[in-house]
């Protein structure tokens, strides 16, 4: 199955956009023990960066989330790999790269994350969510007011992710990866339509993308739901 990798700072609207399309636990990966042989270099870089941040106080969370994303995308990659009628749209490997990035920033070596994005597996493309800093701050503040979401307040992480986001966009551009930046400072239905439409257009051009060509994407209206082409 093809996937569209969605990323962005905490509070930028990733879950709001993606979860109605694909729930965070829709992909079952119990029992997955290995990864695609083509990922060997990428896994090696992940190990290198884990070693770089091994003394960071959040290392356990980094390891847990990285393993989860690696296993999840390994499964997605094996599901009907040449069937473009459905695209997995969720946070995946780019978000883990941003996770490495802000931790490396804390340690004064954020540039080391560049290697991650240089070898990171990409399917159709990447979407980076964004909105004004004050809105992101407010969303994170609002999470603190609700018991069930209080633990999701990550306002302090927003600014720390910016250097890694900049590096990610630079490297993905150099790799000719299709990247769309979606503002979530608009009605969520509009942003989700834009996301779904983008996934569907890229899926129709998957062969060209696999050959290393960048696709010219003109946004068209889309109905809510998983992209069908």
Rosetta blueprint (number, residue, H / E / L):
1 X L
2 X E
3 X E
4 X E
5 X E
6 X E
7 X E
8 X L
9 X L
10 X L
11 X L
12 X L
13 X L
14 X H
15 X H
16 X H
17 X H
18 X H
19 X L
20 X L
21 X L
22 X L
23 X L
24 X L
25 X L
26 X L
27 X L
28 X L
29 X L
30 X L
31 X L
32 X L
33 X L
34 X L
35 X L
36 X L
37 X H
38 X H
39 X H
40 X H
41 X H
42 X H
43 X H
44 X H
45 X H
46 X H
47 X H
48 X H
49 X H
50 X H
51 X H
52 X H
53 X L
54 X L
55 X L
56 X L
57 X L
58 X L
59 X H
60 X H
61 X H
62 X H
63 X H
64 X H
65 X H
66 X H
67 X H
68 X H
69 X H
70 X H
71 X H
72 X H
73 X H
74 X H
75 X H
76 X H
77 X H
78 X H
79 X L
80 X L
81 X L
82 X L
83 X L
84 X L
85 X L
86 X L
87 X E
88 X E
89 X E
90 X E
91 X E
92 X L
93 X H
94 X H
95 X H
96 X H
97 X H
98 X H
99 X H
100 X H
101 X H
102 X H
103 X H
104 X H
105 X H
106 X H
107 X L
108 X L
109 X L
110 X H
111 X H
112 X H
113 X H
114 X H
115 X H
116 X H
117 X H
118 X H
119 X H
120 X L
121 X L
122 X L
123 X L
124 X L
125 X E
126 X E
127 X E
128 X E
129 X E
130 X E
131 X L
132 X L
133 X H
134 X H
135 X H
136 X H
137 X H
138 X H
139 X H
140 X H
141 X H
142 X H
143 X H
144 X H
145 X L
146 X L
147 X L
148 X L
149 X L
150 X H
151 X H
152 X H
153 X L
154 X L
155 X H
156 X H
157 X H
158 X H
159 X H
160 X H
161 X H
162 X H
163 X H
164 X H
165 X H
166 X H
167 X H
168 X H
169 X H
170 X H
171 X H
172 X H
173 X H
174 X H
175 X L
176 X L
177 X L
178 X L
179 X E
180 X E
181 X E
182 X E
183 X E
184 X L
185 X L
186 X L
187 X L
188 X H
189 X H
190 X H
191 X H
192 X H
193 X H
194 X H
195 X H
196 X H
197 X H
198 X H
199 X H
200 X H
201 X H
202 X H
203 X H
204 X H
205 X L
206 X H
207 X H
208 X H
209 X H
210 X H
211 X L
212 X L
213 X L
214 X L
215 X L
216 X L
217 X L
218 X L
219 X L
220 X L
221 X L
222 X L
223 X L
224 X L
225 X L
226 X L
227 X L
228 X L
229 X L
